[in-house]
Amino acid sequence: MVLPLGHETEQHLTDPFFMSLIASLADALADRSHDLLLSRVIPSNDRWLQAFVDSGKVDGVIIVGQSNQIDAIEQVSATYDPLVVWGASVAGYNQMTVGSDNFEGGRLAARRLLSTGRKRLTFLGNPDVPEFEARFAGFNHAIAQENVPPGFVLPTHVTPEASYAAIRDYMRNHPTPDGIFAASDVIALSALRAIADHGLRVPEDIAVIGYDDVFIASQTTPSLTTIRQDVALGARMMIDLLFQRIAGKKTASISLPPTLVLRASA
């Protein structure tokens, strides 16, 4: 299992989404009497994945997140079959992926904000990352159906302190949005803190929706409305696809339906 941190070199394995997915993958592998070798990679060139599969140390490879390494992953997947990616299915790319329908997730989030009367919407996250790009596209698609201004995008890192600082500085120097869709729950939690520090209330002044439904989302004050990815199911599917590929079978990518989880923040 490899986590390529091409665009987020400060992100750690303690990220709540990583922890939940790693645990589910490890359990699914243990059920098949296999071990998990975990590697956090900060790519220094475009051959990091090729070197990994050529090492002879593994029977198959799971990539968690495409980061800005989708081309390096695509190059290896063309000749190395036992490789499955948690990420977005992107037009023009043939790598086998498992992940939520990110476009639909973004659409669900925007529809929820719009349905509660929010009209000044902001997306928090880096839309250059394939999964976040699809979430942003779905978000914008829903907004375009209504008579409201286009959504604003604030590119942020996914680490708590960096995303908090970006949101705090944005709120100091720009008109305040009344609805926020964060590309991950970690970013959304940073938004909750920045909004409180700015003297505003959630959801009375600003509604906030995250993405992932990590374990802490239900424990915040207010509890976080979010788009749930079924990580446990996705992990089982990834392992099943990987073992099919190891056995020489052809398999296709899988897109899982996201779910809007309504809590107190939106």
C-alpha positions in Angstrom: 0.0 0.0 0.0 1.5 3.3 -1.1 0.4 6.8 -0.2 2.0 9.2 -2.8 2.1 12.7 -1.3 3.1 14.7 -4.4 1.1 17.8 -3.6 0.7 17.4 0.2 4.2 16.6 1.5 3.2 17.6 5.1 0.2 15.2 5.2 0.7 12.4 7.7 -0.6 8.8 8.2 -2.5 10.1 11.2 -5.0 11.9 8.8 -8.4 10.5 9.9 -9.3 9.4 6.4 -6.0 7.6 5.9 -6.4 5.8 9.3 -9.9 4.6 8.5 -9.0 3.3 5.1 -5.7 1.7 6.2 -7.5 -0.1 9.0 -10.2 -1.5 6.7 -7.6 -2.6 4.1 -5.5 -4.3 6.7 -8.5 -6.2 8.0 -9.5 -7.3 4.6 -6.0 -8.5 3.8 -5.7 -10.3 7.2 -8.9 -12.2 6.3 -7.0 -13.6 3.3 -3.9 -14.4 5.4 -1.8 -11.7 3.7 0.4 -9.0 5.2 0.3 -5.3 4.4 3.5 -3.3 3.7 2.8 0.4 4.1 4.9 3.1 2.4 4.4 6.9 2.5 6.2 8.3 -0.6 7.1 11.8 -1.4 8.0 11.4 -5.1 11.2 12.9 -6.3 10.8 11.8 -9.9 8.2 10.1 -12.1 9.7 6.6 -11.6 9.0 6.1 -7.9 6.2 3.6 -8.6 8.0 1.7 -11.3 10.9 1.2 -8.9 8.5 -0.1 -6.3 6.8 -2.7 -8.5 10.2 -3.7 -9.9 11.6 -4.4 -6.4 10.1 -7.9 -6.2 8.9 -7.3 -2.7 5.2 -7.3 -3.3 2.5 -9.4 -5.0 0.3 -6.4 -5.7 0.1 -2.7 -5.1 -2.7 -0.5 -3.6 -2.4 3.3 -4.2 -4.3 5.5 -1.9 -4.9 8.9 -3.6 -3.7 10.0 -7.0 -2.3 13.3 -5.7 -0.6 15.0 -8.6 0.9 11.6 -9.6 -1.9 10.3 -11.8 0.4 10.2 -14.9 3.1 8.2 -13.1 0.4 5.8 -11.9 -1.1 5.5 -15.4 2.3 4.7 -16.9 2.9 1.8 -14.5 -0.7 0.5 -14.6 -0.4 0.0 -18.4 2.1 -2.9 -17.9 1.5 -3.9 -14.2 -1.9 -5.5 -13.7 -2.1 -6.1 -9.9 -2.5 -2.5 -9.1 -5.7 -0.8 -7.7 -6.1 2.8 -6.9 -8.3 4.5 -4.4 -9.2 7.7 -6.3 -11.2 9.2 -9.1 -12.0 7.6 -12.4 -10.8 10.2 -14.9 -11.7 10.3 -18.6 -8.7 9.2 -20.8 -7.1 7.2 -18.0 -7.2 3.4 -17.8 -5.9 2.7 -14.3 -8.3 0.6 -12.2 -9.9 2.7 -9.4 -12.3 2.4 -6.5 -13.8 5.4 -5.0 -17.0 7.4 -4.4 -18.8 9.2 -7.2 -17.1 12.5 -6.4 -19.1 14.5 -8.8 -22.4 13.3 -7.3 -21.0 14.0 -3.8 -20.2 17.6 -4.7 -23.7 18.0 -6.2 -25.3 16.6 -3.1 -23.4 19.1 -0.9 -24.3 22.1 -3.0 -28.0 21.0 -3.3 -28.2 20.8 0.5 -26.7 24.3 1.0 -29.0 25.8 -1.7 -32.0 24.1 -0.2 -31.4 25.9 3.1 -31.3 29.3 1.4 -27.6 29.7 1.1 -26.6 31.9 -1.9 -22.9 32.8 -1.4 -21.1 29.4 -1.6 -17.4 28.7 -1.3 -15.5 25.5 -2.1 -12.5 24.7 0.1 -9.8 22.4 -1.4 -7.4 22.0 -4.2 -9.3 21.4 -7.5 -6.2 20.3 -9.2 -6.4 16.9 -7.4 -8.6 14.4 -9.3 -11.0 13.6 -6.5 -11.3 17.2 -5.4 -11.7 18.3 -9.0 -14.7 16.1 -9.5 -16.3 17.2 -6.2 -15.8 20.9 -7.3 -17.3 20.1 -10.7 -20.4 18.5 -9.1 -20.7 21.5 -6.7 -20.6 24.0 -9.6 -23.1 21.9 -11.6 -25.7 22.2 -8.9 -25.1 25.9 -8.4 -25.5 26.5 -12.2 -29.1 25.2 -12.0 -30.1 28.0 -9.6 -30.3 31.8 -9.8 -27.3 32.4 -7.5 -23.7 33.6 -8.1 -21.1 31.0 -9.1 -19.3 29.2 -6.3 -16.0 30.7 -5.2 -13.0 28.3 -4.8 -10.4 28.7 -2.0 -7.5 26.3 -2.7 -6.3 25.0 0.6 -3.9 22.3 1.9 -5.5 19.3 3.7 -3.5 19.5 6.8 -5.4 21.1 9.8 -3.1 24.0 10.5 -2.5 25.0 6.9 -6.2 24.8 6.0 -7.1 26.8 9.1 -4.7 29.5 8.3 -5.9 29.8 4.7 -9.6 30.0 5.8 -8.8 32.5 8.6 -6.9 34.8 6.2 -9.6 34.5 3.6 -12.4 35.5 6.0 -10.4 38.5 7.2 -10.0 39.9 3.7 -13.1 38.8 1.7 -16.9 38.9 2.0 -18.1 36.1 4.2 -19.8 33.2 2.5 -23.0 31.8 3.9 -22.3 28.2 2.8 -19.1 26.2 2.7 -18.4 22.9 1.0 -15.0 21.5 2.1 -13.4 18.8 0.0 -12.6 16.8 3.1 -13.7 16.6 6.7 -10.3 17.7 7.9 -10.7 20.9 6.0 -14.3 21.3 7.2 -13.1 20.9 10.8 -10.6 23.7 10.2 -13.4 25.8 8.8 -15.5 25.3 12.0 -12.6 26.6 14.1 -11.8 29.6 11.8 -15.5 30.6 11.7 -15.8 30.5 15.5 -12.6 32.5 15.9 -14.1 35.0 13.5 -17.0 35.5 15.9 -19.6 33.8 13.6 -21.9 30.8 14.2 -22.4 27.5 12.4 -24.9 27.0 10.9 -26.7 30.3 11.7 -24.2 32.5 9.9 -22.3 30.0 7.8 -23.4 26.4 7.0 -20.5 23.9 6.6 -20.5 20.5 4.8 -17.5 18.2 4.7 -16.6 15.1 2.7 -15.6 11.5 4.0 -17.6 11.1 7.3 -14.5 10.4 9.3 -15.0 9.1 12.9 -14.6 12.5 14.5 -17.3 14.2 12.3 -20.1 13.3 14.6 -18.2 14.4 17.7 -17.6 18.1 16.8 -19.6 21.0 18.1 -21.7 21.5 16.1 -21.6 18.0 14.6 -20.5 18.0 11.0 -22.9 17.5 8.1 -20.8 15.6 5.5 -20.8 13.4 2.4 -20.1 9.8 3.4 -17.8 7.5 1.5 -18.3 3.9 2.4 -14.6 3.2 3.2 -15.1 -0.3 4.6 -17.0 -1.4 1.5 -14.5 0.3 -0.7 -11.6 -1.4 1.0 -13.1 -4.8 0.7 -13.7 -4.2 -3.0 -10.2 -3.0 -3.5 -8.8 -6.2 -2.0 -11.1 -8.3 -4.0 -10.2 -6.6 -7.3 -6.5 -6.8 -6.4 -6.6 -10.6 -5.8 -8.6 -11.0 -9.0 -5.8 -9.1 -10.8 -3.1 -11.2 -9.2 -5.0 -14.3 -10.5 -4.8 -12.9 -14.0 -8.4 -11.8 -14.3 -9.6 -8.6 -16.0 -11.5 -6.2 -13.8 -13.1 -2.8 -14.1 -13.2 0.3 -11.9 -15.9 0.7 -9.3 -17.7 4.0 -8.4 -19.5 3.9 -5.0 -22.6 6.1 -4.4 -22.0 8.8 -1.8 -24.5 9.6 0.9 -25.4 13.0 2.5 -25.2 12.6 6.3 -27.3 15.4 7.9 -26.0 16.7 11.2 -26.0 20.1 12.9 -23.6 22.2 10.7 -25.8 22.5 7.6 
